[in-house]
């Protein structure tokens, strides 16, 4: 039993540490080298500030196409995607 349980505990602790700490810090560090330091691009028009890299739905054709989404952009709700290619 010890030959099975201890490696499983070690692997669980390693994965928890790696994916909750080391991986997260590494991805944040990589984002610092991207344009705008991993933050959304700020656009100012007529004195009003807009963030262009944030997902949002567009209702008029004059705007550029946003990222496709199977669900509404409401963060309070969630749903699965049943759309196929």
C-alpha positions as CSV (number, residue, x, y, z in Angstrom):
1,X,0.0,0.0,0.0
2,X,2.8,2.4,0.8
3,X,4.3,1.9,-2.6
4,X,1.1,3.2,-4.2
5,X,-0.1,5.9,-1.8
6,X,3.1,7.9,-1.3
7,X,3.9,8.5,-5.0
8,X,0.2,9.5,-5.5
9,X,0.5,12.0,-2.6
10,X,3.8,13.4,-3.9
11,X,2.4,13.7,-7.4
12,X,-0.8,15.5,-6.1
13,X,1.3,17.9,-4.1
14,X,3.7,18.6,-7.0
15,X,0.8,19.2,-9.4
16,X,-1.0,21.5,-6.9
17,X,2.2,23.5,-6.3
18,X,3.1,23.6,-10.0
19,X,-0.3,24.6,-11.5
20,X,-1.4,27.0,-8.7
21,X,1.9,28.8,-8.3
22,X,4.8,28.2,-10.7
23,X,2.8,28.0,-13.9
24,X,0.7,31.0,-13.0
25,X,3.7,33.2,-12.2
26,X,5.4,32.0,-15.4
27,X,2.4,33.0,-17.6
28,X,2.2,36.4,-15.9
29,X,5.9,36.9,-16.5
30,X,5.5,36.0,-20.2
31,X,2.6,38.5,-20.4
32,X,4.8,41.3,-19.2
33,X,6.8,41.0,-22.4
34,X,3.8,41.3,-24.7
35,X,2.5,44.6,-26.0
36,X,0.7,46.6,-23.3
37,X,2.2,44.3,-20.6
38,X,-0.7,41.8,-21.0
39,X,-3.3,44.4,-20.3
40,X,-6.1,45.6,-22.6
41,X,-5.3,48.3,-25.1
42,X,-6.8,51.6,-24.0
43,X,-8.5,53.7,-26.7
44,X,-9.7,57.2,-26.1
45,X,-12.3,58.8,-28.3
46,X,-14.0,62.1,-27.7
47,X,-12.7,62.2,-24.1
48,X,-14.2,58.8,-23.3
49,X,-12.0,55.8,-22.6
50,X,-12.6,52.4,-24.2
51,X,-10.8,49.1,-23.8
52,X,-10.5,47.3,-27.1
53,X,-9.1,43.9,-26.1
54,X,-12.0,43.0,-23.8
55,X,-14.6,40.5,-25.2
56,X,-17.9,42.2,-25.8
57,X,-20.8,41.8,-28.2
58,X,-21.3,44.2,-31.0
59,X,-24.8,44.9,-32.3
60,X,-24.0,47.1,-35.4
61,X,-22.3,46.1,-38.6
62,X,-20.0,49.2,-38.5
63,X,-18.0,47.7,-35.7
64,X,-15.3,45.1,-36.3
65,X,-16.1,41.4,-35.7
66,X,-15.6,40.3,-32.2
67,X,-14.4,37.0,-31.0
68,X,-17.1,34.3,-31.6
69,X,-18.9,33.1,-28.5
70,X,-21.6,30.6,-28.1
71,X,-23.0,32.3,-25.0
72,X,-23.8,35.8,-24.0
73,X,-21.0,38.0,-22.6
74,X,-22.8,38.2,-19.2
75,X,-20.3,37.0,-16.7
76,X,-23.0,36.1,-14.2
77,X,-24.3,33.3,-16.3
78,X,-22.6,30.3,-17.8
79,X,-23.6,27.7,-20.4
80,X,-22.1,25.0,-22.5
81,X,-21.4,25.3,-26.2
82,X,-23.3,22.9,-28.4
83,X,-22.1,24.6,-31.6
84,X,-20.2,22.4,-33.9
85,X,-17.8,23.3,-36.8
